[in-house]
């Protein structure tokens, strides 16, 4: 379904639908396949809807060189070369079909971020249900068109991107063969500081592109995903590790299982809180209406006695006439004897 929703497997993802929560394994497996399996199982136990990995090798991303252009600067990985960093972080390709089979067994959606055309072909052979473009690859129009040509849903991360670059990527995806597109607001800093998140862009992106919008989050903690959902995010992607004490390229800005579970629970609670545009009492508020103010006779009044501000007051509970009728009651006379504490009704007053 094009536009405000996309179809992922057997579920619709978009505004008003349950938030689609993605656990990003990334490099947190530490090149230990058993650790990767444990991460997958933990992601399921913590409430993730999908498990995402990344499909590349150092050679599909860069070249082996220690020239200055290839040295990492201004990030947690300073001092290493791009080639060495990607060598530490990549997920072996022969693992990936096995990870997918485990996800299938557990009922987790599985997909990956492809970083070149060979990775797209590899993932297609595996039968992934959607494709994902990383923020850094949003300018690779050929790669986006390659993914779109599969006809499968495409999620595009937009870190660092201008509106023009996002528009170019969306247009490329549509021209390539898919209308099933979702965007992720992303801040490509590791970790991302709160003041750089600019979550207000989420509803703006939804208005501009008329597509489902979510958040790919690199902040510490769970505040950003919860806030994003309150602003309309329908997808949340968060890095996931069994323990930040285990060193790795992405470990420092990943959530541990207890934190991820708390995030899922908070997101599900916010979904319920958003609700719909509605005014008037809810079912649970009906019993509280009685605690509103209303007009009561607060002194014993004899028949024919005039109602005054001394013997008629607006007080709780709400069994009498609404307070707005006080000016109409004042100056009228009691139709009968009325005892203190009786709710004021129209039939108790005469001209």
C-alpha contacts under 8 A as a table, 3 or more apart, distances in Angstrom:
res1	aa1	res2	aa2	distance
1	X	5	X	5.99
1	X	6	X	5.40
1	X	7	X	6.29
1	X	179	X	7.77
1	X	180	X	6.63
2	X	5	X	6.23
2	X	6	X	6.27
2	X	179	X	5.22
2	X	180	X	5.39
2	X	181	X	7.60
3	X	6	X	7.37
3	X	179	X	7.36
3	X	180	X	7.44
3	X	181	X	7.85
3	X	210	X	6.03
3	X	211	X	5.25
3	X	212	X	7.38
4	X	14	X	5.87
4	X	15	X	6.74
4	X	210	X	6.09
4	X	211	X	4.88
4	X	212	X	5.26
5	X	12	X	6.30
5	X	13	X	5.41
5	X	14	X	4.36
5	X	15	X	7.05
5	X	180	X	7.78
5	X	211	X	7.12
5	X	212	X	5.98
6	X	12	X	5.76
6	X	13	X	5.36
6	X	14	X	6.56
6	X	153	X	6.92
6	X	180	X	5.28
6	X	181	X	6.77
6	X	182	X	7.28
6	X	212	X	7.51
7	X	10	X	6.94
7	X	11	X	5.83
7	X	12	X	4.69
7	X	13	X	6.27
7	X	153	X	7.16
7	X	180	X	7.27
8	X	11	X	5.50
8	X	12	X	6.24
8	X	13	X	6.94
8	X	129	X	6.80
8	X	130	X	7.16
8	X	153	X	6.99
9	X	109	X	7.92
9	X	129	X	6.42
12	X	17	X	6.88
13	X	17	X	5.82
13	X	18	X	7.05
13	X	19	X	7.09
13	X	20	X	6.64
13	X	212	X	7.57
13	X	234	X	6.73
13	X	235	X	7.69
14	X	17	X	5.44
14	X	18	X	7.83
14	X	19	X	7.69
14	X	212	X	5.16
14	X	213	X	7.69
14	X	234	X	5.44
14	X	235	X	7.95
15	X	212	X	6.68
15	X	232	X	6.75
15	X	233	X	7.63
15	X	234	X	6.00
16	X	234	X	7.96
17	X	234	X	7.21
18	X	234	X	7.14
18	X	268	X	7.92
18	X	271	X	7.23
19	X	229	X	7.77
19	X	233	X	7.49
19	X	234	X	4.59
19	X	235	X	5.36
19	X	236	X	7.08
19	X	267	X	7.65
19	X	268	X	7.77
19	X	271	X	7.72
20	X	49	X	6.14
20	X	50	X	7.79
20	X	234	X	6.24
20	X	235	X	4.61
20	X	236	X	6.24
21	X	48	X	5.32
21	X	49	X	5.20
21	X	50	X	6.46
21	X	235	X	5.89
21	X	236	X	4.88
21	X	237	X	6.02
21	X	264	X	7.57
22	X	48	X	5.79
22	X	49	X	5.95
22	X	50	X	4.73
22	X	51	X	5.78
22	X	52	X	6.67
22	X	235	X	7.59
22	X	236	X	6.02
22	X	237	X	4.55
22	X	238	X	6.37
23	X	43	X	6.35
23	X	48	X	6.05
23	X	49	X	7.84
23	X	50	X	6.18
23	X	51	X	4.97
23	X	52	X	6.13
23	X	237	X	6.09
23	X	238	X	5.51
23	X	239	X	5.89
23	X	240	X	5.66
24	X	51	X	6.05
24	X	52	X	4.81
24	X	53	X	6.05
24	X	237	X	6.64
24	X	238	X	5.72
24	X	239	X	4.39
24	X	240	X	5.57
25	X	28	X	5.81
25	X	29	X	7.13
25	X	36	X	7.81
25	X	39	X	7.19
25	X	51	X	7.02
25	X	52	X	6.14
25	X	53	X	5.51
25	X	239	X	6.09
25	X	240	X	5.53
25	X	241	X	6.87
26	X	29	X	7.53
26	X	52	X	7.48
26	X	53	X	5.24
26	X	54	X	6.11
26	X	89	X	7.16
26	X	90	X	7.58
26	X	91	X	7.50
26	X	239	X	7.09
26	X	250	X	7.22
27	X	30	X	6.19
27	X	31	X	7.85
27	X	88	X	7.47
27	X	89	X	4.49
27	X	90	X	6.22
27	X	91	X	6.86
27	X	248	X	6.76
27	X	249	X	6.44
27	X	250	X	6.19
27	X	251	X	7.95
28	X	36	X	7.77
28	X	89	X	7.90
28	X	240	X	7.45
28	X	241	X	5.74
28	X	248	X	6.13
28	X	249	X	7.51
28	X	250	X	6.40
28	X	251	X	6.16
29	X	32	X	5.65
29	X	33	X	6.90
29	X	35	X	5.36
29	X	36	X	4.84
29	X	39	X	7.52
29	X	241	X	7.92
30	X	35	X	7.52
30	X	88	X	7.74
30	X	89	X	7.65
30	X	248	X	6.56
31	X	88	X	7.94
31	X	91	X	7.16
31	X	92	X	7.82
32	X	35	X	5.23
32	X	36	X	6.44
33	X	36	X	4.88
33	X	37	X	6.31
33	X	95	X	7.26
34	X	37	X	5.02
34	X	38	X	6.27
35	X	38	X	4.99
35	X	39	X	6.19
36	X	39	X	5.08
36	X	40	X	6.34
36	X	99	X	7.82
37	X	40	X	5.13
37	X	41	X	6.34
37	X	99	X	7.06
37	X	102	X	7.73
38	X	41	X	5.20
38	X	42	X	6.06
38	X	242	X	7.99
39	X	42	X	5.08
39	X	43	X	6.03
39	X	240	X	7.67
39	X	241	X	6.66
39	X	242	X	6.37
40	X	43	X	5.16
40	X	44	X	6.48
40	X	51	X	6.87
40	X	99	X	7.77
40	X	102	X	7.72
40	X	103	X	6.99
41	X	44	X	5.26
41	X	45	X	6.32
41	X	106	X	7.63
42	X	45	X	4.96
42	X	46	X	6.07
42	X	242	X	7.78
42	X	257	X	6.70
43	X	46	X	5.15
43	X	47	X	6.52
43	X	48	X	5.52
43	X	51	X	7.22
43	X	240	X	7.64
43	X	257	X	7.34
44	X	47	X	5.40
44	X	48	X	5.43
44	X	49	X	7.35
44	X	106	X	7.11
44	X	108	X	6.66
45	X	48	X	7.58
46	X	257	X	6.39
46	X	258	X	7.57
46	X	260	X	6.37
46	X	261	X	4.54
46	X	264	X	7.40
47	X	261	X	6.37
47	X	264	X	6.27
48	X	51	X	7.28
48	X	108	X	7.53
48	X	264	X	7.40
49	X	108	X	5.75
49	X	109	X	6.30
50	X	108	X	5.09
50	X	109	X	4.31
50	X	110	X	5.67
50	X	111	X	7.68
51	X	103	X	7.41
51	X	108	X	6.55
51	X	109	X	6.20
51	X	110	X	5.13
51	X	111	X	6.75
52	X	110	X	5.96
52	X	111	X	5.16
52	X	112	X	5.13
52	X	113	X	7.49
53	X	91	X	7.45
53	X	111	X	6.72
53	X	112	X	4.68
53	X	113	X	6.47
54	X	90	X	7.07
54	X	91	X	6.68
54	X	112	X	5.01
54	X	113	X	4.65
54	X	114	X	6.27
54	X	115	X	7.91
55	X	90	X	7.21
55	X	91	X	6.69
55	X	93	X	7.08
55	X	112	X	6.26
55	X	113	X	5.89
55	X	114	X	4.99
55	X	115	X	6.49
55	X	119	X	5.91
56	X	60	X	5.96
56	X	61	X	6.86
56	X	90	X	6.37
56	X	91	X	7.50
56	X	93	X	8.00
56	X	114	X	6.63
56	X	115	X	5.82
56	X	116	X	7.40
56	X	119	X	6.50
57	X	60	X	5.24
57	X	61	X	6.55
57	X	86	X	6.90
57	X	87	X	7.03
57	X	90	X	6.04
57	X	91	X	7.94
57	X	92	X	7.92
58	X	61	X	5.36
58	X	62	X	6.04
58	X	63	X	7.27
58	X	82	X	7.95
58	X	83	X	5.33
58	X	84	X	7.54
58	X	86	X	5.08
58	X	87	X	5.52
58	X	90	X	7.49
59	X	62	X	5.44
59	X	63	X	5.85
59	X	64	X	7.67
59	X	83	X	7.52
60	X	115	X	7.41
60	X	116	X	6.72
61	X	83	X	7.99
61	X	86	X	7.94
61	X	115	X	7.10
61	X	116	X	7.83
62	X	82	X	7.06
62	X	83	X	6.30
63	X	83	X	6.31
64	X	82	X	7.84
64	X	83	X	5.34
64	X	84	X	7.89
65	X	70	X	6.31
65	X	81	X	7.29
65	X	83	X	7.32
66	X	69	X	7.93
66	X	70	X	6.00
66	X	71	X	6.52
66	X	81	X	6.19
67	X	70	X	5.64
67	X	71	X	6.86
68	X	71	X	5.30
70	X	81	X	5.53
70	X	82	X	5.64
70	X	83	X	7.84
71	X	78	X	7.54
71	X	79	X	6.41
71	X	80	X	5.89
71	X	81	X	4.44
71	X	82	X	6.19
72	X	75	X	7.07
72	X	77	X	6.35
72	X	78	X	4.98
72	X	79	X	5.92
72	X	80	X	5.77
72	X	81	X	5.77
72	X	82	X	6.26
73	X	77	X	7.35
73	X	78	X	4.85
73	X	79	X	6.88
74	X	77	X	7.94
74	X	78	X	6.28
75	X	78	X	5.59
75	X	189	X	7.70
75	X	190	X	6.85
76	X	190	X	6.98
76	X	249	X	7.99
77	X	80	X	6.32
77	X	85	X	7.51
77	X	249	X	7.20
80	X	84	X	6.42
80	X	85	X	6.41
81	X	84	X	5.25
81	X	85	X	6.16
82	X	85	X	5.09
82	X	86	X	6.14
83	X	86	X	5.32
83	X	87	X	6.10
84	X	87	X	4.88
84	X	88	X	6.33
85	X	88	X	5.21
85	X	89	X	6.26
85	X	249	X	7.74
86	X	89	X	4.92
86	X	90	X	5.70
87	X	90	X	5.87
88	X	249	X	7.46
89	X	248	X	7.84
89	X	249	X	6.50
91	X	95	X	7.28
91	X	96	X	7.55
92	X	95	X	5.54
92	X	96	X	7.00
93	X	96	X	5.32
93	X	97	X	7.87
94	X	97	X	6.73
94	X	98	X	7.68
95	X	98	X	5.40
95	X	99	X	6.20
96	X	99	X	5.00
96	X	100	X	6.18
97	X	100	X	5.02
97	X	101	X	6.21
97	X	126	X	6.36
98	X	101	X	5.07
98	X	102	X	6.32
99	X	102	X	5.16
99	X	103	X	6.25
100	X	103	X	5.00
100	X	104	X	6.13
100	X	110	X	5.84
100	X	111	X	7.95
101	X	104	X	5.01
101	X	105	X	6.24
102	X	105	X	5.06
102	X	106	X	6.26
103	X	106	X	5.08
103	X	107	X	5.99
103	X	108	X	4.77
103	X	109	X	6.44
103	X	110	X	6.20
104	X	107	X	5.16
104	X	108	X	5.92
104	X	109	X	6.93
104	X	110	X	7.57
105	X	108	X	7.71
109	X	129	X	7.71
110	X	128	X	6.58
110	X	129	X	7.32
111	X	128	X	5.49
111	X	129	X	6.63
111	X	130	X	6.26
111	X	131	X	6.63
111	X	132	X	7.77
112	X	123	X	7.59
112	X	128	X	7.90
112	X	131	X	6.52
112	X	132	X	6.38
113	X	131	X	6.50
113	X	132	X	4.70
113	X	133	X	5.82
113	X	134	X	6.47
114	X	117	X	7.59
114	X	119	X	5.18
114	X	120	X	5.65
114	X	123	X	7.84
114	X	131	X	7.38
114	X	132	X	6.73
114	X	133	X	6.78
114	X	134	X	7.99
115	X	119	X	6.40
115	X	120	X	7.79
115	X	133	X	7.59
115	X	134	X	7.70
115	X	137	X	7.20
115	X	143	X	7.70
116	X	119	X	5.42
116	X	120	X	6.61
116	X	143	X	6.30
117	X	120	X	5.01
117	X	121	X	6.35
117	X	143	X	6.28
117	X	146	X	6.75
118	X	121	X	5.14
118	X	122	X	6.16
119	X	122	X	4.93
119	X	123	X	6.11
120	X	123	X	5.18
120	X	124	X	6.09
120	X	146	X	7.42
120	X	147	X	6.55
121	X	124	X	5.03
121	X	125	X	6.26
122	X	125	X	5.22
122	X	126	X	6.52
123	X	126	X	4.93
123	X	127	X	6.37
123	X	128	X	5.98
124	X	127	X	5.01
124	X	128	X	6.09
124	X	150	X	7.97
128	X	131	X	7.45
129	X	152	X	6.75
129	X	153	X	7.51
130	X	152	X	5.29
130	X	153	X	4.90
130	X	154	X	5.93
130	X	155	X	7.78
131	X	147	X	6.40
131	X	152	X	6.95
131	X	153	X	6.36
131	X	154	X	4.94
131	X	155	X	6.39
132	X	154	X	5.62
132	X	155	X	4.72
132	X	156	X	5.89
132	X	157	X	7.73
133	X	137	X	6.25
133	X	138	X	6.48
133	X	144	X	7.05
133	X	154	X	7.46
133	X	155	X	6.26
133	X	156	X	4.81
133	X	157	X	6.11
134	X	137	X	5.24
134	X	138	X	6.47
134	X	156	X	6.55
134	X	157	X	5.33
134	X	158	X	7.67
135	X	138	X	5.37
135	X	156	X	7.17
135	X	157	X	4.62
135	X	158	X	4.91
135	X	159	X	4.89
135	X	160	X	7.22
135	X	161	X	7.69
135	X	186	X	7.54
135	X	188	X	7.44
136	X	139	X	7.20
136	X	159	X	7.31
137	X	140	X	5.19
137	X	143	X	7.86
138	X	141	X	7.06
138	X	144	X	7.47
138	X	156	X	7.19
138	X	157	X	7.28
138	X	158	X	6.88
138	X	161	X	7.81
138	X	165	X	7.48
138	X	166	X	7.49
138	X	169	X	6.30
139	X	165	X	6.90
139	X	169	X	7.10
140	X	143	X	5.45
140	X	144	X	6.50
141	X	144	X	5.10
141	X	145	X	6.18
141	X	168	X	7.96
141	X	169	X	6.47
141	X	172	X	6.35
142	X	145	X	5.11
142	X	146	X	6.14
143	X	146	X	4.96
143	X	147	X	6.34
144	X	147	X	5.21
144	X	148	X	6.10
144	X	169	X	7.01
144	X	172	X	6.63
144	X	173	X	5.93
144	X	176	X	7.69
145	X	148	X	4.92
145	X	149	X	5.98
145	X	172	X	5.87
145	X	173	X	5.49
145	X	175	X	7.40
145	X	176	X	4.55
145	X	177	X	7.60
146	X	149	X	5.28
146	X	150	X	7.16
146	X	176	X	7.07
147	X	150	X	5.70
147	X	151	X	7.75
147	X	152	X	7.70
147	X	154	X	7.25
147	X	173	X	7.81
147	X	176	X	7.90
148	X	151	X	5.55
148	X	152	X	6.65
148	X	153	X	7.65
148	X	154	X	6.78
148	X	173	X	5.20
148	X	174	X	7.25
148	X	176	X	5.02
148	X	177	X	5.18
148	X	178	X	5.23
149	X	152	X	7.85
149	X	176	X	5.13
149	X	177	X	4.87
149	X	178	X	6.91
150	X	177	X	7.32
150	X	178	X	7.89
151	X	177	X	5.70
151	X	178	X	5.11
152	X	178	X	6.71
152	X	180	X	7.03
153	X	178	X	6.92
153	X	179	X	7.67
153	X	180	X	4.60
153	X	181	X	5.84
153	X	182	X	7.90
154	X	173	X	7.92
154	X	178	X	7.71
154	X	180	X	6.21
154	X	181	X	4.94
154	X	182	X	6.41
155	X	181	X	5.84
155	X	182	X	4.77
155	X	183	X	5.74
155	X	184	X	7.15
156	X	181	X	7.48
156	X	182	X	6.27
156	X	183	X	4.90
156	X	184	X	6.05
157	X	183	X	5.90
157	X	184	X	4.60
157	X	185	X	6.39
157	X	186	X	6.29
157	X	216	X	7.05
158	X	161	X	5.39
158	X	166	X	6.76
158	X	183	X	6.96
158	X	184	X	5.98
158	X	185	X	5.64
158	X	186	X	5.66
159	X	185	X	6.57
159	X	186	X	4.40
159	X	187	X	4.91
159	X	188	X	5.17
160	X	186	X	7.75
160	X	187	X	6.75
160	X	188	X	6.53
161	X	164	X	7.85
161	X	165	X	5.74
161	X	166	X	6.31
162	X	165	X	5.16
162	X	166	X	6.36
163	X	166	X	5.14
163	X	167	X	6.08
164	X	167	X	5.04
164	X	168	X	6.13
165	X	168	X	5.04
165	X	169	X	6.24
166	X	169	X	5.11
166	X	170	X	6.18
167	X	170	X	5.12
167	X	171	X	6.04
167	X	209	X	7.81
168	X	171	X	5.12
168	X	172	X	6.05
169	X	172	X	5.03
169	X	173	X	6.20
170	X	173	X	5.11
170	X	174	X	6.27
170	X	181	X	7.52
171	X	174	X	5.14
171	X	175	X	6.03
172	X	175	X	5.05
172	X	176	X	5.83
173	X	176	X	4.92
173	X	177	X	6.45
173	X	178	X	5.98
173	X	179	X	7.35
173	X	181	X	7.69
174	X	177	X	5.43
174	X	178	X	5.08
174	X	179	X	5.48
175	X	178	X	7.44
178	X	181	X	7.18
181	X	211	X	6.76
181	X	212	X	7.45
182	X	211	X	5.84
182	X	212	X	4.93
182	X	213	X	5.79
182	X	214	X	7.62
183	X	211	X	7.06
183	X	212	X	6.36
183	X	213	X	4.79
183	X	214	X	6.24
184	X	213	X	5.52
184	X	214	X	4.53
184	X	215	X	4.76
184	X	216	X	5.74
184	X	235	X	7.55
185	X	199	X	7.61
185	X	201	X	7.36
185	X	202	X	6.42
185	X	213	X	7.10
185	X	214	X	6.07
185	X	215	X	4.75
185	X	216	X	6.13
186	X	197	X	7.57
186	X	215	X	6.01
186	X	216	X	5.06
186	X	217	X	6.19
186	X	218	X	7.91
187	X	192	X	6.30
187	X	196	X	7.04
187	X	197	X	6.02
187	X	216	X	7.82
187	X	217	X	7.18
187	X	218	X	7.11
188	X	192	X	6.98
188	X	218	X	7.51
189	X	192	X	4.59
189	X	193	X	7.72
189	X	218	X	6.99
190	X	218	X	6.09
190	X	219	X	7.54
190	X	253	X	6.74
191	X	218	X	5.32
191	X	219	X	5.26
191	X	220	X	6.60
191	X	252	X	7.62
191	X	253	X	5.50
192	X	196	X	6.78
192	X	197	X	7.16
192	X	217	X	7.91
192	X	218	X	5.31
192	X	219	X	4.65
192	X	220	X	7.53
193	X	196	X	5.53
193	X	197	X	6.95
193	X	219	X	6.24
194	X	197	X	5.43
194	X	219	X	6.85
194	X	224	X	7.79
195	X	198	X	7.15
197	X	224	X	8.00
198	X	201	X	6.00
199	X	202	X	5.67
199	X	227	X	7.88
199	X	228	X	6.28
199	X	231	X	7.71
200	X	203	X	6.38
200	X	204	X	6.87
200	X	231	X	7.42
201	X	204	X	4.89
201	X	205	X	5.86
202	X	205	X	5.25
202	X	206	X	6.36
202	X	213	X	6.37
202	X	214	X	7.16
202	X	228	X	7.42
202	X	231	X	6.80
202	X	232	X	6.97
202	X	233	X	6.71
203	X	206	X	4.98
203	X	207	X	6.24
203	X	213	X	7.84
203	X	231	X	6.41
203	X	232	X	6.34
203	X	233	X	7.97
204	X	207	X	5.15
204	X	208	X	6.16
205	X	208	X	5.10
205	X	209	X	5.85
205	X	210	X	7.56
205	X	211	X	7.87
205	X	213	X	7.01
206	X	209	X	5.52
206	X	210	X	5.03
206	X	211	X	5.58
206	X	212	X	6.41
206	X	213	X	6.02
207	X	210	X	5.42
212	X	233	X	7.75
212	X	234	X	6.71
213	X	232	X	7.56
213	X	233	X	5.51
213	X	234	X	6.13
213	X	235	X	6.85
214	X	228	X	7.57
214	X	229	X	7.96
214	X	232	X	7.74
214	X	233	X	4.22
214	X	234	X	5.10
214	X	235	X	4.20
214	X	236	X	5.77
215	X	225	X	6.94
215	X	228	X	6.84
215	X	233	X	6.44
215	X	235	X	6.14
215	X	236	X	5.05
215	X	237	X	6.24
216	X	236	X	6.03
216	X	237	X	4.63
216	X	238	X	6.29
217	X	224	X	7.26
217	X	225	X	7.03
217	X	236	X	7.47
217	X	237	X	6.17
217	X	238	X	5.51
217	X	239	X	7.79
218	X	238	X	6.97
218	X	239	X	7.39
218	X	253	X	6.11
218	X	254	X	7.62
219	X	222	X	7.85
219	X	224	X	7.08
219	X	253	X	6.54
220	X	253	X	5.69
220	X	254	X	7.45
220	X	255	X	7.86
221	X	224	X	7.62
221	X	255	X	7.15
221	X	259	X	7.54
222	X	225	X	5.78
222	X	226	X	6.51
222	X	259	X	7.48
222	X	260	X	7.88
222	X	262	X	7.99
222	X	263	X	5.61
223	X	226	X	5.33
223	X	227	X	6.08
224	X	227	X	5.11
224	X	228	X	5.93
225	X	228	X	4.95
225	X	229	X	6.25
225	X	236	X	6.44
225	X	263	X	7.55
225	X	267	X	7.45
226	X	229	X	5.32
226	X	230	X	6.54
226	X	263	X	7.24
226	X	266	X	6.51
226	X	267	X	5.50
226	X	270	X	7.12
227	X	230	X	5.14
227	X	231	X	6.49
228	X	231	X	5.05
228	X	232	X	6.46
228	X	233	X	5.33
229	X	232	X	5.05
229	X	233	X	4.44
229	X	234	X	6.56
229	X	267	X	6.80
229	X	270	X	7.08
229	X	271	X	7.35
230	X	233	X	7.17
230	X	270	X	6.56
230	X	271	X	7.63
230	X	274	X	6.84
233	X	236	X	7.24
238	X	254	X	7.07
238	X	255	X	7.36
239	X	250	X	7.66
239	X	253	X	7.11
239	X	254	X	4.53
239	X	255	X	6.17
240	X	254	X	4.96
240	X	255	X	4.92
240	X	256	X	6.17
240	X	257	X	7.43
240	X	260	X	7.37
241	X	244	X	6.65
241	X	251	X	6.58
241	X	254	X	5.83
241	X	255	X	5.94
241	X	256	X	5.23
241	X	257	X	7.13
242	X	255	X	7.97
242	X	256	X	5.26
242	X	257	X	6.13
243	X	246	X	5.73
243	X	251	X	7.61
243	X	256	X	5.58
244	X	247	X	6.81
244	X	251	X	5.14
244	X	252	X	5.84
244	X	254	X	7.09
244	X	255	X	7.78
244	X	256	X	6.93
245	X	251	X	7.86
246	X	251	X	7.11
247	X	251	X	6.20
247	X	252	X	7.97
248	X	251	X	5.13
248	X	252	X	7.77
249	X	252	X	7.68
250	X	253	X	6.05
250	X	254	X	6.47
251	X	254	X	5.27
255	X	259	X	5.71
255	X	260	X	5.63
256	X	259	X	5.35
256	X	260	X	6.07
257	X	260	X	5.04
257	X	261	X	6.04
258	X	261	X	5.19
258	X	262	X	6.19
259	X	262	X	4.99
259	X	263	X	6.15
260	X	263	X	4.96
260	X	264	X	6.24
261	X	264	X	5.08
261	X	265	X	6.20
262	X	265	X	5.10
262	X	266	X	6.07
263	X	266	X	5.06
263	X	267	X	6.05
264	X	267	X	5.11
264	X	268	X	6.15
265	X	268	X	5.16
265	X	269	X	6.16
266	X	269	X	5.02
266	X	270	X	6.16
267	X	270	X	5.08
267	X	271	X	6.21
268	X	271	X	5.09
268	X	272	X	6.61
269	X	272	X	5.29
269	X	273	X	6.31
270	X	273	X	4.82
270	X	274	X	6.11
271	X	274	X	5.42
271	X	275	X	6.91
272	X	275	X	5.56
281	X	284	X	7.74
281	X	285	X	5.32
281	X	286	X	6.06
282	X	285	X	5.06
282	X	286	X	6.49
283	X	286	X	5.54
284	X	287	X	6.85
284	X	288	X	7.95
285	X	288	X	5.13
285	X	289	X	6.73
286	X	289	X	5.58
287	X	290	X	6.49
288	X	291	X	5.59
288	X	292	X	7.64
289	X	292	X	5.69
289	X	318	X	6.96
290	X	317	X	5.55
290	X	318	X	4.57
290	X	319	X	6.61
291	X	316	X	5.84
291	X	317	X	4.64
291	X	318	X	5.59
292	X	316	X	5.82
292	X	317	X	5.65
292	X	318	X	4.86
293	X	314	X	5.89
293	X	315	X	4.84
293	X	316	X	4.27
293	X	317	X	5.47
293	X	318	X	5.06
293	X	322	X	7.22
293	X	323	X	6.83
294	X	313	X	7.99
294	X	314	X	5.13
294	X	315	X	5.61
294	X	316	X	6.14
294	X	317	X	6.40
294	X	318	X	4.72
294	X	319	X	6.44
294	X	320	X	4.92
294	X	321	X	5.46
294	X	322	X	4.82
294	X	323	X	5.16
294	X	343	X	7.87
295	X	312	X	6.61
295	X	313	X	5.54
295	X	314	X	4.54
295	X	315	X	6.36
295	X	318	X	7.82
295	X	319	X	7.98
295	X	320	X	4.98
295	X	321	X	5.27
295	X	322	X	6.30
295	X	323	X	5.72
295	X	326	X	7.14
295	X	343	X	6.35
295	X	344	X	5.44
296	X	312	X	5.75
296	X	313	X	5.69
296	X	314	X	6.42
296	X	315	X	6.76
296	X	320	X	6.05
296	X	321	X	7.98
296	X	341	X	6.20
296	X	342	X	5.86
296	X	343	X	4.48
296	X	344	X	4.96
297	X	300	X	7.40
297	X	301	X	7.85
297	X	311	X	5.71
297	X	312	X	4.78
297	X	313	X	6.76
297	X	338	X	7.49
297	X	339	X	7.25
297	X	340	X	5.52
297	X	341	X	5.56
297	X	342	X	5.47
297	X	343	X	6.25
297	X	344	X	6.09
298	X	310	X	7.69
298	X	311	X	5.11
298	X	312	X	5.77
298	X	313	X	6.68
298	X	340	X	4.80
298	X	341	X	5.48
298	X	342	X	7.62
299	X	310	X	7.78
299	X	311	X	5.03
299	X	312	X	7.67
299	X	339	X	6.77
299	X	340	X	4.46
299	X	341	X	7.42
300	X	311	X	7.68
300	X	337	X	7.65
300	X	338	X	5.88
300	X	339	X	4.49
300	X	340	X	4.66
301	X	305	X	6.34
301	X	311	X	7.50
301	X	334	X	7.12
301	X	337	X	5.71
301	X	338	X	5.10
301	X	339	X	6.33
301	X	340	X	7.52
302	X	305	X	5.47
302	X	334	X	6.81
302	X	336	X	6.48
302	X	337	X	4.37
302	X	338	X	6.38
303	X	333	X	7.40
303	X	334	X	4.98
303	X	335	X	5.48
303	X	336	X	4.03
303	X	337	X	4.61
303	X	338	X	7.48
304	X	333	X	5.07
304	X	334	X	4.93
304	X	335	X	6.24
304	X	336	X	6.99
305	X	333	X	5.25
305	X	334	X	5.48
306	X	330	X	7.61
306	X	331	X	5.71
306	X	332	X	5.65
306	X	333	X	4.31
306	X	334	X	6.38
307	X	310	X	7.96
307	X	311	X	6.28
307	X	312	X	6.44
307	X	329	X	6.81
307	X	330	X	5.15
307	X	331	X	5.42
307	X	332	X	5.73
307	X	333	X	5.81
307	X	334	X	6.92
308	X	311	X	5.49
308	X	312	X	5.97
308	X	330	X	5.37
308	X	331	X	6.46
309	X	312	X	5.30
309	X	313	X	6.32
309	X	330	X	7.07
310	X	313	X	7.21
312	X	330	X	7.87
313	X	326	X	7.95
314	X	323	X	5.72
314	X	326	X	7.87
315	X	318	X	7.86
317	X	320	X	7.93
318	X	321	X	7.75
318	X	322	X	7.62
319	X	343	X	5.89
320	X	343	X	4.36
320	X	344	X	4.87
320	X	345	X	6.11
321	X	325	X	6.81
321	X	343	X	7.44
321	X	344	X	5.84
321	X	345	X	5.85
321	X	346	X	7.76
322	X	325	X	6.04
322	X	326	X	7.96
323	X	326	X	5.62
324	X	327	X	7.34
325	X	328	X	5.33
325	X	329	X	6.48
326	X	329	X	5.18
326	X	330	X	6.19
327	X	330	X	5.39
328	X	331	X	7.78
328	X	332	X	7.85
329	X	332	X	5.63
329	X	349	X	7.09
332	X	349	X	5.96
332	X	350	X	5.68
332	X	351	X	5.07
333	X	349	X	5.49
333	X	350	X	5.21
333	X	351	X	6.22
334	X	337	X	6.95
334	X	338	X	7.52
334	X	348	X	5.74
334	X	349	X	4.91
334	X	350	X	6.25
335	X	347	X	7.29
335	X	348	X	5.05
335	X	349	X	5.23
335	X	350	X	5.69
336	X	348	X	6.78
338	X	342	X	6.97
339	X	342	X	6.07
344	X	348	X	6.84
345	X	348	X	5.62
345	X	349	X	7.54
346	X	349	X	5.74
347	X	350	X	7.58
